[in-house]
Amino acid sequence: MRKPFDLSLYLVLDPELCQRHSMLETAREAVAGGATMVQVRHKQASTAERIALARTIKDVLRGTTVTLVMNDDIEAALAAGVDALHIGQDDLSPALARERIGPDMILGLSVNSEGAARAVDPMRVDYVGVGPVFATPTKPDHAVPLGWDGLARVVAACPVPTVAIGGLKQAHASEVFAAGADGMAVVSAICGTPDPRAASQALWERICRARAG
């Protein structure tokens, strides 16, 4: 049975930005500040390195309700025993991913258009990452940015919960939730900051205020 998950504050770890604080330490501090999901995204690492990293972060998260996500690498996700796998449009299909990971692992999918959103199968996919909202240097090969109007249109077309991603900062919380998203995913707004815990806490407070109206 898949465990409940909360998309509110979704941290995507970036190895380049986490040089001041390691990915492990950034995850630890961000969760202490309020992050609800943590994604391991390390494009340059081997599967074995991703497994090792995910296992160390999993140990840090033990006893919390935070969801640990592996980006793209299904072998690493299975071997490390993470809570979720996140795939893109150009990775293996959601049908194949669900077949491989079984019924209990959470599956996330990136979408960037209304058509892709409408095509999501809620029997296979648990949530979608919608974006990029803005251009972002942490993912140089991203699709054309959606902006706020585009985000709202894609979110409205999604049959599953949504998390907005792409260049998002603290100041964007109100617009993210006004667009109908269930959460906001951030990279540089936490990774690489002098104090990841304080950055995460400030984001969480903004999210709570945005939801309160």
DOMARTI-100112 format. One line per field, with one value per residue: x, y, z of N, C-alpha, C in turn; residue in one letter; residue number from 1. Coordinates in Angstrom, 1 decimal. Last residue first. Layout:
# DOMARTI-100112
nc1: c(X_...)
nc2: c(Y_...)
nc3: c(Z_...)
cac1: c(X_...)
cac2: c(Y_...)
cac3: c(Z_...)
cc1: c(X_...)
cc2: c(Y_...)
cc3: c(Z_...)
r: c(A_...)
k: c(NUM_...)
This chain:
# DOMARTI-100112
nc1: c(-4.8_-3.6_-1.7_0.1_1.0_2.3_4.3_5.8_6.7_8.3_10.3_11.5_12.4_14.3_16.1_16.9_18.1_20.2_22.0_23.1_22.0_22.3_18.8_16.6_16.3_17.3_14.7_11.3_7.9_4.9_1.5_-0.8_-2.0_-3.6_-2.6_-2.3_0.0_1.8_1.4_2.5_5.2_7.2_9.1_10.8_10.9_11.4_12.4_10.3_7.1_4.2_2.5_-0.8_-2.9_-4.6_-5.5_-5.0_-5.9_-5.1_-2.3_-2.4_-3.4_-1.5_0.8_0.0_-0.1_2.6_4.9_6.2_9.2_9.8_11.8_15.4_18.1_19.1_18.3_19.3_18.5_15.2_12.3_9.3_7.9_8.6_5.8_4.6_4.6_1.9_1.2_0.7_-0.2_-2.1_-4.5_-4.4_-2.6_-2.5_-3.4_-3.7_-0.9_-0.4_-2.1_-1.0_2.5_4.4_5.1_6.7_5.3_5.7_4.5_5.2_4.9_3.1_2.9_5.9_7.9_7.2_4.6_5.2_6.9_5.1_3.3_5.0_7.9_11.2_11.5_10.4_9.0_10.4_9.6_10.3_9.3_9.3_10.6_13.3_15.1_17.4_16.5_14.5_16.0_17.9_16.3_15.2_16.0_14.3_14.9_13.3_12.2_10.7_8.6_8.3_7.7_10.4_11.7_14.4_16.0_18.5_18.1_17.8_20.3_21.6_20.2_20.9_23.7_23.6_22.2_24.0_26.1_25.0_24.4_26.6_25.9_24.9_22.4_20.6_18.2_16.1_13.7_11.6_8.8_8.6_10.5_10.9_13.4_14.1_14.4_16.8_18.7_18.8_19.4_22.0_23.3_23.3_24.6_26.5_26.9_28.3_27.3_24.7_24.8_25.5_23.5_20.3_17.2_14.2_11.6_8.5_6.0_3.5_2.8_2.8_1.4_0.9_2.2_0.6_0.8)
nc2: c(32.2_30.1_29.5_31.5_30.8_28.3_29.3_30.9_28.8_27.4_29.3_29.4_26.8_26.7_28.6_27.4_25.1_26.1_28.7_29.7_27.6_25.2_24.6_26.4_27.6_25.8_24.1_23.2_22.9_23.3_22.0_21.9_24.6_26.8_29.3_29.9_28.6_30.2_32.8_32.5_31.8_33.4_34.1_31.9_30.6_28.5_27.3_24.9_23.4_22.4_19.4_18.0_15.0_14.2_15.1_18.3_20.7_22.6_22.6_23.9_26.4_27.3_27.5_29.5_31.7_31.8_30.0_27.9_27.7_24.9_22.4_22.2_21.9_22.9_23.1_25.1_27.5_27.9_29.8_28.9_26.5_23.7_22.0_19.9_16.6_14.7_11.6_8.9_6.8_4.7_5.7_8.1_8.9_11.8_13.3_15.8_16.5_16.7_18.8_20.9_20.4_19.2_16.8_14.1_12.0_9.6_7.0_5.1_1.6_-0.5_-2.1_-1.9_-1.1_-2.1_-1.1_1.6_1.8_1.1_3.3_5.6_4.6_6.0_9.5_11.8_12.9_11.5_10.2_9.3_7.1_6.7_5.8_3.4_1.2_1.0_-0.6_1.0_3.3_2.2_1.5_3.9_7.0_9.5_10.3_9.1_10.5_10.2_12.1_12.4_11.8_10.2_7.9_8.7_10.4_9.3_7.0_8.2_9.2_6.7_5.8_7.6_7.1_4.4_4.8_6.5_4.8_2.9_4.5_7.4_10.9_13.0_13.6_13.3_13.9_12.9_14.9_14.9_16.6_18.6_20.9_22.1_22.1_19.5_19.3_20.8_19.3_16.9_17.9_19.0_16.6_15.3_17.0_19.3_22.8_23.6_22.0_22.0_22.7_20.2_18.4_19.1_17.9_19.4_19.4_20.6_21.2_19.7_17.1_14.4_11.1_7.8_4.8_2.2_-1.2)
nc3: c(2.5_3.5_1.6_2.1_4.7_4.1_2.4_4.2_5.9_4.1_3.5_6.1_6.3_4.3_5.3_7.6_6.6_5.0_4.9_2.5_-0.2_-1.6_-1.8_-1.7_-4.1_-6.0_-5.9_-5.2_-5.9_-4.2_-4.4_-5.8_-7.8_-8.4_-8.6_-5.9_-5.4_-6.9_-5.8_-3.2_-3.7_-4.7_-2.9_-2.7_-6.1_-9.0_-11.3_-11.3_-10.6_-8.6_-8.4_-8.0_-8.1_-11.2_-13.7_-15.0_-16.0_-14.1_-14.6_-17.1_-16.4_-14.5_-16.1_-17.9_-16.1_-15.2_-17.3_-18.7_-20.8_-22.8_-21.0_-20.2_-20.2_-17.7_-14.8_-13.4_-14.5_-15.7_-16.6_-14.7_-14.6_-16.7_-15.1_-12.6_-11.7_-10.5_-8.8_-9.5_-12.2_-12.6_-12.6_-13.8_-16.5_-18.5_-20.5_-19.6_-19.6_-22.3_-22.9_-21.5_-20.6_-19.1_-16.5_-14.8_-12.3_-9.7_-7.7_-4.8_-4.6_-4.7_-7.0_-9.1_-10.7_-13.3_-13.8_-13.7_-16.0_-18.0_-17.7_-18.1_-20.0_-19.3_-20.4_-21.4_-19.3_-16.3_-12.9_-9.7_-7.1_-3.5_-1.3_-1.8_-1.9_-3.3_-5.5_-6.7_-7.4_-9.1_-11.2_-12.0_-12.1_-12.0_-8.7_-5.8_-2.8_0.4_2.3_5.9_8.4_10.3_10.7_8.6_7.3_7.4_5.9_3.4_3.0_2.6_0.3_-1.6_-1.9_-2.9_-5.3_-6.6_-7.0_-8.7_-10.9_-10.8_-11.4_-12.9_-11.9_-9.3_-7.1_-4.8_-3.2_-0.5_1.0_2.9_4.9_7.4_8.6_8.6_5.9_5.6_7.0_5.5_2.9_3.5_4.2_1.7_0.0_2.1_1.6_-0.7_-2.7_-3.8_-6.5_-7.5_-6.8_-5.6_-4.7_-4.4_-2.1_-1.8_0.2_-0.5_-1.0_0.9_0.9_2.4_0.8_-0.9_0.0)
cac1: c(-5.5_-4.6_-2.9_-0.5_0.3_1.1_3.3_5.1_5.8_7.1_9.4_10.9_11.4_13.1_15.5_16.2_17.0_19.1_21.3_23.9_21.8_23.3_20.2_17.1_15.8_18.2_16.1_12.4_9.2_5.9_2.8_-0.9_-1.1_-4.2_-2.8_-3.4_-1.2_1.8_1.1_1.1_4.3_6.3_8.2_9.9_11.5_10.5_12.8_11.0_8.5_4.8_3.5_0.3_-2.2_-3.9_-6.4_-4.4_-6.1_-6.5_-2.8_-1.9_-4.1_-2.9_0.7_0.2_-1.3_1.5_4.4_4.8_8.5_9.5_10.9_13.9_17.4_19.2_17.9_19.5_19.8_16.1_13.6_10.2_7.1_9.0_6.8_4.2_5.4_2.7_1.3_0.2_0.6_-0.6_-4.4_-4.4_-3.4_-2.0_-3.1_-4.9_-1.7_0.3_-2.3_-2.3_1.4_4.6_4.3_6.8_5.6_5.5_5.0_4.6_5.8_3.2_1.7_4.9_8.0_8.5_4.9_4.4_7.4_6.2_2.8_4.4_6.5_10.3_12.0_11.3_8.3_10.1_10.1_9.8_10.1_8.7_9.1_12.7_13.8_17.4_17.5_14.1_14.8_18.3_17.1_14.3_16.7_14.6_14.6_14.5_11.9_12.0_8.6_8.8_6.6_9.6_11.0_13.7_14.6_18.3_18.4_16.7_19.3_22.1_20.2_19.5_23.2_24.3_21.7_22.6_26.3_25.5_23.3_26.2_26.2_26.3_22.5_22.1_18.5_17.5_14.1_13.0_9.3_7.7_10.3_9.5_12.7_13.9_13.3_15.5_18.3_18.5_18.2_20.9_23.1_22.7_23.2_26.3_26.4_28.6_28.7_24.9_24.4_26.4_24.8_21.2_18.6_14.9_13.0_9.2_7.3_3.6_3.6_2.5_2.5_0.4_2.0_1.4_0.0)
cac2: c(33.2_30.7_28.6_31.4_32.0_28.4_28.4_31.5_29.9_26.8_28.8_30.6_27.3_25.8_28.8_28.7_25.0_25.4_28.0_29.6_28.7_26.2_24.1_25.8_28.3_26.8_23.6_24.2_22.2_23.9_22.2_21.3_23.5_25.6_28.6_30.6_28.0_28.8_32.5_32.9_30.8_32.8_35.1_32.2_31.1_29.0_28.7_25.6_23.4_23.3_20.2_18.6_16.1_13.8_14.3_17.1_19.5_22.3_22.1_22.5_25.6_27.2_26.6_28.2_31.3_31.5_31.1_28.0_28.0_26.3_22.9_22.2_21.3_23.7_22.1_23.8_27.0_27.6_29.2_29.9_27.8_24.7_23.1_20.8_17.9_15.2_13.0_9.4_8.0_4.4_4.4_8.1_7.8_11.1_11.9_15.1_16.5_15.7_17.5_20.5_20.8_20.6_17.2_15.5_12.2_11.0_7.3_6.3_2.8_0.2_-1.2_-2.6_-0.7_-2.5_-2.6_1.0_2.1_0.2_1.9_5.3_5.0_4.9_8.3_11.0_12.5_12.5_10.1_10.4_7.2_7.2_5.8_4.8_1.1_1.8_-1.1_-0.3_3.4_2.8_0.4_2.9_5.8_8.7_10.8_8.9_10.3_10.2_11.1_12.9_11.5_11.3_8.4_7.6_10.7_10.6_6.9_7.5_10.1_7.6_5.0_7.5_8.4_4.8_3.9_7.0_6.0_2.5_3.9_6.1_9.8_12.5_13.1_13.4_14.1_12.7_14.1_15.2_15.6_17.5_20.2_22.0_23.4_20.2_18.6_21.3_20.7_16.9_17.2_19.8_17.7_14.7_16.7_18.1_21.7_24.2_21.9_21.5_23.7_21.4_18.2_19.4_18.1_18.6_19.8_19.5_21.8_21.2_17.8_15.8_12.0_9.1_5.7_3.4_0.0)
cac3: c(1.7_4.4_1.6_0.8_4.5_5.0_1.9_3.0_6.4_4.7_2.5_5.5_7.3_4.2_4.0_7.7_7.5_4.4_6.0_3.7_0.7_-1.8_-2.0_-0.5_-3.0_-5.5_-5.9_-5.3_-5.8_-5.0_-3.8_-4.4_-7.5_-8.1_-9.8_-6.6_-4.9_-7.1_-7.2_-3.4_-3.1_-5.6_-3.2_-1.6_-4.9_-8.0_-11.0_-12.3_-10.5_-9.6_-7.8_-8.8_-7.4_-10.0_-12.9_-14.4_-16.8_-14.2_-13.3_-17.0_-17.4_-14.1_-15.0_-18.4_-16.8_-14.2_-16.7_-18.8_-19.5_-22.8_-22.1_-19.9_-21.3_-19.0_-15.7_-12.8_-14.9_-14.6_-17.0_-15.3_-14.6_-15.8_-15.3_-13.7_-11.6_-11.6_-8.8_-8.3_-11.7_-12.6_-12.0_-12.4_-16.1_-17.3_-20.8_-19.8_-18.3_-21.5_-23.6_-21.2_-21.5_-19.4_-17.6_-15.3_-13.7_-10.2_-9.0_-5.4_-4.7_-3.4_-6.6_-8.3_-9.3_-12.7_-13.8_-12.7_-14.7_-17.7_-17.6_-16.8_-19.9_-19.6_-19.7_-22.2_-20.5_-17.2_-14.3_-10.5_-8.3_-4.8_-1.3_-1.5_-1.2_-2.1_-4.6_-6.1_-6.6_-7.8_-10.5_-11.5_-12.0_-13.2_-10.0_-6.7_-4.2_-0.4_1.2_4.6_7.4_9.8_11.8_9.3_7.3_8.1_7.3_4.0_3.2_3.7_1.6_-1.2_-1.4_-1.6_-4.3_-6.3_-6.2_-7.4_-10.2_-11.3_-10.5_-13.2_-13.2_-9.5_-8.5_-5.1_-4.4_-0.9_0.1_3.0_3.6_6.9_8.4_9.9_6.5_4.9_7.5_6.9_3.1_3.0_5.2_2.9_-0.3_1.2_2.5_0.6_-2.4_-2.5_-5.5_-7.7_-6.3_-6.8_-4.4_-5.4_-2.3_-2.4_0.0_-0.2_-2.0_0.9_0.7_2.0_1.9_-1.0_0.0)
cc1: c(-5.0_-5.3_-4.0_-1.8_-0.5_0.3_2.1_4.0_5.1_6.1_8.1_9.9_10.7_12.0_14.2_15.5_16.2_17.9_20.1_23.3_22.7_23.1_21.2_18.6_16.1_17.6_17.0_13.8_10.3_7.2_3.7_0.4_-1.2_-3.3_-3.4_-3.7_-2.4_0.5_0.9_0.6_2.8_5.2_7.1_8.8_10.4_11.3_12.0_11.3_9.1_6.4_4.2_1.3_-1.0_-3.3_-5.8_-5.4_-5.6_-6.8_-4.3_-2.4_-3.7_-3.7_-0.7_0.2_-1.2_0.3_3.2_4.2_7.0_8.7_10.6_13.1_15.9_18.5_17.9_19.1_20.1_17.4_14.4_11.5_8.0_8.1_7.6_5.2_5.1_3.4_2.0_0.2_-0.1_0.2_-2.9_-4.3_-3.4_-3.0_-2.6_-4.6_-2.9_-0.4_-1.6_-2.6_0.1_3.6_4.5_5.9_5.7_5.9_4.7_5.3_5.0_4.1_2.0_3.8_6.9_8.5_6.1_4.5_6.5_6.8_3.9_3.8_6.0_8.9_11.1_11.9_9.1_9.3_9.7_10.5_9.5_9.8_8.5_11.2_13.2_16.2_17.6_15.2_14.4_17.1_17.5_15.1_15.9_15.1_15.2_14.1_13.3_11.7_10.0_8.9_7.1_8.5_10.2_13.0_13.8_16.8_18.1_16.9_18.1_21.0_20.6_19.4_21.8_23.8_22.3_22.0_24.9_25.6_23.8_25.0_25.9_26.7_23.9_22.4_20.0_17.6_15.6_13.3_10.8_8.1_9.5_9.4_11.3_13.2_13.1_14.3_17.0_18.0_17.8_19.6_22.0_22.4_22.5_24.9_26.2_28.1_29.0_26.4_24.6_26.1_25.7_22.7_19.4_16.4_13.6_10.6_8.3_4.9_4.0_3.4_2.0_1.6_1.6_1.1_0.9)
cc2: c(34.6_31.8_29.2_30.6_32.0_29.6_28.4_30.6_30.6_27.8_28.2_30.3_28.5_26.3_28.0_28.9_26.3_25.2_27.3_28.7_28.6_27.5_25.3_25.3_27.7_27.6_24.7_23.5_23.3_23.2_22.9_21.6_23.1_24.4_27.2_29.9_28.7_28.2_31.0_32.5_31.2_32.0_34.6_33.1_31.4_29.4_29.3_27.1_24.3_23.3_21.1_19.4_16.7_15.1_13.8_16.4_18.2_21.0_21.7_21.9_24.2_26.3_26.3_27.2_29.9_31.0_30.8_29.3_28.3_26.6_24.4_22.7_21.3_23.1_22.7_22.7_25.6_27.0_29.0_29.1_28.9_25.9_22.8_21.9_18.7_16.5_13.4_10.9_8.6_5.6_4.0_6.7_7.7_10.1_11.1_13.6_15.6_15.5_16.4_19.1_20.3_21.1_18.7_15.7_13.7_11.1_8.8_6.6_3.9_1.5_-0.3_-1.6_-1.4_-2.2_-2.9_-0.5_1.5_0.5_1.0_3.9_4.8_5.3_7.1_9.8_11.6_12.0_11.3_10.2_8.4_7.2_6.1_4.7_2.5_1.7_-0.4_-0.8_2.1_2.9_1.0_1.8_4.7_7.3_9.9_9.5_10.1_9.7_11.3_11.8_11.9_10.9_9.7_8.3_9.7_10.9_8.2_7.3_9.4_8.6_5.9_6.8_8.3_6.1_4.3_6.1_6.6_3.7_3.5_5.6_8.5_11.3_12.5_12.8_14.3_12.8_14.1_14.3_16.0_16.3_18.9_21.3_23.3_21.5_19.2_20.6_21.1_18.3_17.2_19.2_18.7_15.7_16.1_17.9_20.5_23.3_22.5_21.3_23.3_22.4_19.4_19.3_18.2_18.9_18.8_19.9_20.7_21.8_19.3_16.6_13.4_10.0_7.1_4.3_1.3)
cc3: c(1.7_3.6_2.5_0.8_3.2_4.8_2.8_2.4_5.3_5.2_3.1_4.4_6.7_5.1_3.8_6.4_7.6_5.3_5.4_4.8_1.9_-1.0_-2.2_-0.7_-1.7_-4.3_-5.2_-5.3_-6.0_-4.8_-4.7_-3.7_-6.0_-7.8_-9.6_-8.0_-5.5_-6.6_-7.5_-4.8_-3.3_-5.0_-4.2_-2.1_-3.9_-6.7_-9.8_-11.9_-11.6_-9.4_-8.8_-7.9_-8.2_-9.4_-11.5_-13.5_-16.2_-15.0_-13.5_-15.7_-17.3_-15.1_-14.6_-17.3_-17.3_-14.9_-15.8_-18.3_-19.7_-21.5_-21.9_-21.1_-21.1_-20.2_-17.1_-13.7_-14.3_-15.0_-15.8_-15.8_-15.1_-15.8_-16.6_-13.9_-12.8_-11.1_-10.1_-8.2_-10.5_-12.0_-11.9_-11.7_-14.5_-16.8_-19.6_-20.0_-18.5_-20.1_-22.7_-21.7_-21.1_-20.4_-17.9_-16.5_-14.0_-11.6_-9.4_-6.7_-5.3_-3.5_-5.4_-7.8_-8.4_-11.2_-13.1_-12.6_-13.6_-16.3_-17.3_-16.6_-18.5_-19.3_-20.1_-21.6_-21.4_-18.4_-15.1_-11.9_-9.1_-5.9_-2.7_-1.6_-0.8_-1.3_-3.3_-5.1_-5.9_-6.8_-9.1_-10.7_-11.3_-13.0_-11.1_-8.1_-4.9_-1.8_0.5_3.6_6.0_8.8_11.5_10.5_8.1_8.2_8.1_5.5_3.8_4.0_2.8_0.1_-0.9_-1.0_-2.9_-5.2_-5.7_-6.4_-8.8_-10.5_-11.2_-12.4_-13.5_-10.8_-8.8_-6.6_-4.6_-2.1_-0.3_2.1_3.8_5.6_7.8_9.8_7.9_5.6_6.9_7.4_4.6_3.2_4.8_4.0_1.0_1.0_1.6_1.7_-1.1_-2.1_-4.1_-6.7_-6.5_-6.3_-5.6_-5.1_-3.3_-2.8_-0.5_-0.4_-1.7_0.0_0.6_1.8_1.5_0.2_0.0)
r: c(G_A_R_A_R_C_I_R_E_W_L_A_Q_S_A_A_R_P_D_P_T_G_C_I_A_S_V_V_A_M_G_D_A_G_A_A_F_V_E_S_A_H_A_Q_K_L_G_G_I_A_V_T_P_V_P_C_A_A_V_V_R_A_L_G_D_W_G_L_P_V_A_H_D_P_K_T_P_T_A_F_V_P_G_V_G_V_Y_D_V_R_M_P_D_V_A_R_A_A_G_E_S_N_V_S_L_G_L_I_M_D_P_G_I_R_E_R_A_L_A_P_S_L_D_D_Q_G_I_H_L_A_D_V_G_A_A_L_A_A_E_I_D_D_N_M_V_L_T_V_T_T_G_R_L_V_D_K_I_T_R_A_L_A_I_R_E_A_T_S_A_Q_K_H_R_V_Q_V_M_T_A_G_G_A_V_A_E_R_A_T_E_L_M_S_H_R_Q_C_L_E_P_D_L_V_L_Y_L_S_L_D_F_P_K_R_M)
k: c(213_212_211_210_209_208_207_206_205_204_203_202_201_200_199_198_197_196_195_194_193_192_191_190_189_188_187_186_185_184_183_182_181_180_179_178_177_176_175_174_173_172_171_170_169_168_167_166_165_164_163_162_161_160_159_158_157_156_155_154_153_152_151_150_149_148_147_146_145_144_143_142_141_140_139_138_137_136_135_134_133_132_131_130_129_128_127_126_125_124_123_122_121_120_119_118_117_116_115_114_113_112_111_110_109_108_107_106_105_104_103_102_101_100_99_98_97_96_95_94_93_92_91_90_89_88_87_86_85_84_83_82_81_80_79_78_77_76_75_74_73_72_71_70_69_68_67_66_65_64_63_62_61_60_59_58_57_56_55_54_53_52_51_50_49_48_47_46_45_44_43_42_41_40_39_38_37_36_35_34_33_32_31_30_29_28_27_26_25_24_23_22_21_20_19_18_17_16_15_14_13_12_11_10_9_8_7_6_5_4_3_2_1)
